Amino acid sequence: MPILASEPQVWTIDAVLRWAADDFRSRGLDCPRLDAELLLAHALSSTRIRLVLETKRALEPAELACFRDLVRRRRAREPVAYILGYREFYGRSFRVDARVLIPRPDTETLVEIALHRTRRLSLSMRALDLCTGSGCVAITLARQRPTSRVIGTDISDGALAVARENALRLGAYNVGFASGDLFSALGPADRFDVIVANPPYVPSGEIAALAPEIRDHEPRTALDGGLEGLTTLGRLVAEAPDYLAGSGLLAVEVGAGEAAAAGRLFEAAGFEDIEIARDCGRIERVVSGVLSMKGRTRL
């Protein structure tokens, strides 16, 4: 059966969008009309606004064939961001593919907290972004604070390749990247004013229940946080004091329901002024704290 059943003689933009949206809706996709518009705009090398303006234009055979291929991929629950090859984050377009976690609006809260709590260092901040993935956090910090120095690390060389490409495209010349598990890419004398991280925090037993777009397509190493979701986070918080300068800030993204446990990890590692920030969905998403004098005795 052809992918477009009961095909009319002419496929206009309007007809294609209505068909694709109905098809996606029947398959339980969350945003069927939006997905259809994004994919068609991509197939036509156009924009969603142009689709509205040209709603009665008939598609050329090559355009229709391209759109059919994109529909097949979305039917297989491949994330739209991977199909398009980019995702917006903090007002910038980041290249993404299956090597990296897709940037999400929730993570913009992590950026906001880091910038707000280091505002006194706006001209000379030294920042470290662990589990950098696409580099969206590290690059955003670097662009928002162009006179600062930012380093991003990741255990995945594939992810670092994506991050470096994004940094070059977005003109973030004050950010560098290094390969390693958390702090292993650093030297013993490295110190930072702020350390940020969006570590894997999904409990292992909950991964099977995630949406197919996440479970079957995004990198598991960026998702799986161990038995309770805190395995990587526990190591990260415990080791962070060795890499923070005086009054250094640690800010991490956590999963829903994990903020209280993360706060206890912060306290045990010698952090004070611990704050919990909610994301745009009102979920406790970011835990941050300043290293206390007791914690700094480890330096």
N, C-alpha and C positions, 0 to 999 in steps of 0.2 A: 504494500500500500504506500503511495506517495506520502511524504511528510505533510503536505497540504491537501487534505481530502476535499472532495467536491469543489475543485478549483474553479473560480470564475474565469471568464475569458481574459479579463484584465485584472491584475493585482495592483491596486492603488495603495498608497501609503496608509490611508484610512482602513482599507479592507485588511491589509496585512496586520496592522496593529490590533484590530478587533479580533482577528482570528488567533493571533499569538497570545493575546491576553486571555482569551477564553480557554485556550489550550493549557496555558500555565495554571490558570485558576482550577481547572479540572484535575490537575496533578498536585494540588495542594501547596503551590508556591506562595510565599507570603506577600509578595508585591508584584502580581502578574502584569499589570499595566505598565508600571515603571520599568520592570525588566524588559518588556517588549520594546518600549521606547528607547531604552539605552542600547539594546542590541541592534535595533534598526538604524539608529543614528550612527552607530559604529560601522555597520555594514555599508552605509551610504557615505561614510566620511563626512558626516553632517552633524547637526545639533538637534536637540529635542525641540527647540524653538522653530527651526526650519521645518521640522516635520509638521508642526501645526500650520505653518504658512503654506506648505505644499501638500496638504492633505489629499488632494485629488490627483496628484502626479502618479503616473503609472511607473512601476519599477521595470528596469531593464532586466533581461534574462540573467545577466551576470550578477546584478544586485540581488535578485531573488535567490539565486543559488548560494550566494554568500550568506544571506540571512538564514536560509535553511540550515546551513552548517552550524551557525551560531545557536539556532533553536535546538538542534540535536544535542549540542553540548549542554545547554541549560536544562533540557529534559533529563539528562544524566546527572543533574544536580551539581554540576560544576559551578562554583561561585561566579557571579557576574564580574566581580573584580578581576578574577583570573582570565576570563574570556576577553574582557576589554584590555587587560594588561596594566591597569592603573587603579588607584583609589585615592580620593581626596582625604587629606589630613591637615588640620590647622591651616586651611586655606591654600594648600599646595598639593600638587598632583604627584603621587609617588608611584613608581613602577613596582608592580608586584607580580609574582608567579608562584607556582607550587612550592618553591624553595622557602617561602617566607609566610608568616602569619599575616593575614589581611589587617591593616590598621583599622581601628574602630574609634568612633567618637568617644567612648568611655575613656580611652587612653589619653585623650586631650586633657582630661582632668589631671593626670600625672604631670603633664607639661606645665599646666597652670600652677599647680602647687609648687613645683620646683622653681619656677620663675618668681612666684610671689615670695617664697620664703628665702630666696637668695637675692632679693632686690637691692640689698646693700652692696652686692658684688657685681652690679650690672656691667661694669667696665673691665673686670678682670677675673671672671669666674673660671674655675677649673672644674670640668664636669666629666663624669663617667657614666655611660649608659650600658648596663649589662643586659645580655640577651637582646641585642639590638635589632635583630631580624632585618626588616626592610630599611632600618636606619631612621624611621620616621621621628622617633623621639630625639635621638642625637642630632639629627639634621635640623629639626625645628629649634632646639635649644641653640644650636650654632647660628642659625639665621636670625633668631630673635636677639641674640647677644653676640654680634659679629666681632667684638674685640675679645671674646673669651676663647678658651681652648677646650674642645670636647673630644673625648675618645669613646668609641663604641666597641664592645667585644661580643663575640658570639662563638658558640662551639661549632657552628655549621659554616664551612667555607662557602657553600652555595649561597647562604643568606648574606654573607659578607660581600660576595660579588654583587648582589643586588643592591646592598647598602652603598657600596662605593659608586656604582652607576648613578644612584639617586643623588648622592652628594655632588657628583660632577655636574649632573643635569641642573641641579638647583642652586649651584654656585655656593655651596657650603665649603669654603676653602679652609676654614678653621676647625674642621673635624677630621679625625683619622680613625682607622679601624684596625683591630687586632684579633687574631684567632686564638681562642682558648676557652676553657670551661670556667665561667665566672671570672675570678681574679687571676687565674693562672697565666693570662697573657701579659700581666703587668710585672714590673720590677719591684723589689722590696722597698725601694725608696719613693715610689709613686704615691702622691697624696692628692686628694681632691676636695674641693669645697662642697660639692654635692655629688651624690651617687644616686642614680635613678635606675629602675628596673621594672620591666613587665615580664616576670618569669613565668614558666609554665605553672599553672595553679589548678587545673581541673583534676579532681580525684580520679585515679585510674579506673575505678569501678563505674564512673559516670560517663566515660568517653563513649561507650556503646550507645548511650541514649541521646547523644548530641545530634543535631540536625545533620543530614547527609552531607550538606555543603561543608561542614566543619569536620565531621568524623572521617569522611572518605577522601577529602581533598587537601585540607590544611596539614602542615607537618606535625606529626604526633609529638616530636621532641619539643615543639613549642607549646604543646597543650598539656601533656601528662605531668602532673605535679606529685605523683606518688599516691600512697594509700589515702592520705587525708588532704592532699593537694598542697602540702606545706614542705615537701622534701627539699626542693631547690631553694625555696624561700628561707628555710631554716639555716641552711649553709650560708646563704647570702648575708643574712642579718648577722650571723655570728662572726663572719670574716670581715664585714664592712669596717669595723673600727680600726683595723690595721691599715686602712687606705684612706681614711678621712683626716683632713687637716683640722686645726682647732675650730671648734664650733661648727664642724661639718654636718651637713644635712643628708639623711638617707630618706628616700621616698620610693615606695614600691606600690605597684598595682596588685590587688588581690581579688580572689573570687568572691561571689556573693556568700555571705555568712562567714567569711574567714577573717574579717577585720579584727575582731576581738582577740583571736588566737595570735594573729600577727602582732598586735600590740603587746602581747605578753612576751613574744620573742624579742621585740625592741627593748622592753624593760630589762630582760635578762642579759642583753648584750651591752647595757649601759647607756641607753638613750633616754633623753628626757624631753619635755615639751612635745609629747607625742600627740599628734592630731590625726583624726580620721575625716576624710572628705568624701562626699557623695558625688556620684556621676550624674549625668543628665537624666537618668532613670531613677534617681533618688536611692540608688544602691550604694552602700558603704564600699568605696572602690579603691581609695588611696590611703595608705598609712605612712606617716612621715614623722621624723623625730630628729633632734639634735643630739650629737654625742656629748655626754656629760663629762665632767672632769674625771670621774671615776673611769669612764670608758677610755678617755684619752691617755690614761697611764699605760695603756697597752702599746702606744706608739713608740 
